[in-house]
Amino acid sequence: MASSNGLASLGADGAVAPAHALSLSADAYENDGQLELMWAMKAYNHAEVYFNLISSVDPKFLKLTKMDDEIYSSFKEKFKHLDLKLLNPDDLKSAEAKEKWRPFCNQYEGQVEDFNYGTLLRLDCGKDYTDENTIFTTRIQFFAIEIARNREGFNDAVFSSRSSKS
């Protein structure tokens, strides 16, 4: 149950307002299914907006953050052998991978807004978001991989297939 200053204090309308609810201190919540649903909805909406963006704008021209150049350089230096076309979940989630990703991600704390928010990432960049083709990562992992995919032409297939249908 939420504390008296947490989710319950928002009332019915406020409890469904994700922006407000997610701005509260973590101490205001215990295991609250409503909050988990709001996080999932936010991650899904982000994925939908991003896929629509790469479907309608040539990905090579997209700028995802103010720090795209720095993120790309650092990512390519530390993860030069990562297969961007078809990601292996172990390259993101195994204990060994987490040890490698943690310092990369943490360097952007305070520099990239919401750097550690949960975000959905496509495993196969030629396909849409589906249950089988989606993994939950941090926002900075998403930015690093998608900036690289955009710059290196891996998302061109999505753009070409959608723009040719228009």
N, C-alpha and C positions, 0 to 999 in steps of 0.2 A: 504494500500500500504506500502511496506517496505521503510524504510528511504534510503537515498542515500548511506549509509554505510552498509546496511543490505542485504537482500536476492537479491535484484535487482542488487547489485554491483558484485554478484558472476558470472553473465552471465549464459547462458543456461547450460553449463556443470557443473558449480559449484552449481547451484540451485538444481541439482538432486544428488549431493554428500552429503548424509545425515550426514556423520561424520563431514564435514566442516561446513555445515549449522547449525547443532545442537550445534556447539561449539561457535557460536556467542552469544553475550549478548542478553538477552530477550528484551532489549530496541530497538533492531534492527528490531523487528517484531511487527506488529499489528495482527489482526485476519487473518492469512494467511493459506488458505486451503492446499497449497503445504506443509507447515511445519507440519500441522496436519497429512497429508498423510504420511510424512516421519516418524513421531512418531509412527503411526499405523503400518507401515511396519517394523520398528525396534522391536516393541513389538511382532508382529507376527513371525518375524524371531527368536527371542529369544525363543518363545514358541515352535516353530518347532524344533529347535536345542535341547531344553531340552527334549521334548517328544521322539525324536530319541535317545537321550542319555539314558533315563530310559528304552527304549525299547531294547537297545542292551547291556547295562552293568547292572549287578545286582545293583539295587539302594542302597542296604545296604553299598556298598563300595564307593559311590560317595561322594566327598567333594565339596560343592558348593562355599564356601568362606574359607578364612583363619581363620574365627571366628566361624565355625560351632558349636563347643562345647559350646561356650558362648551363641550364639544365641539360640540354642536348650534349654539350661538350663533356660535362661530367659523366653523364650516362654512358656515352660512347667509350670513354676512358675506362670506366669500371665494369661495363657489361658488353664489351665489344663482341663477344661470342654468343650473345642471346639471340635466338631465332625470333625475329620480329613478326614474321609471317604467321607462324604457328607456335604460340607459346606453350611451353610445357609447364603445367601447374607446379611441378617440383622446383622449377627455376625461380618461383616466386614464394612458395610456401614451405619448402623443406627447412629443417633446422639449419642446414648449411647455407641455404639461400637467405634465410632471415638474418643470419649473421653478416652477410655481405650487404643486404639491402638496408639494414638498420642505420649504419653511419651515413649512407647515401641519403636516406630520407630525412634523418635528423638534421642534416646540414641546412635544410630549408625551413626549419622551424623559425617563425618570426619573419620570414622572407616571402613565403608563398602562403597566401591565405588558405586556411583549412587543409594544410599539407597532409594531415593524417586522417582526414575524414574517410569513411568507407565509401568506395566507389566501384562501380561495375566496369569490368574490362573484358573485351572480346578476346578469346584465345586465338581464333583464326580470324585474321583481319579482313579476309575476303567475304566473311559472312556477317549476318545481323546478330543482334543479341538474342540468344535463346538459352534455355536451361543448360543445354549441353555445351554451349559455346561461351559461357560467361563465368568469370571468377571475380571474387570480391577482393579488392586490393585497397591500398591507401591512395589518396588523391595524387600524391607526388609520384607514385609508381605509374599511375594512369598517365599523368602529364609526360613523364619521361618517355614512356613507351609510345604514346600517341604522337608526341612531337617528332620522335624518330621515324615512326611509320609515315607521318605526313611528309617529312622532308625527304625521305628515301623512296617515296612513291608506292609504299605498300597499301595505302588507302585509296589509290587511284582507281582501283577496280570498283569500289563502292560508288565513287563519284561517277565513273563512266557508265556503270550499269543503270544507275538511277537517272542520270541526265539523258541517256539515250531513249528512255521510256517516255520522256516528256514530249 
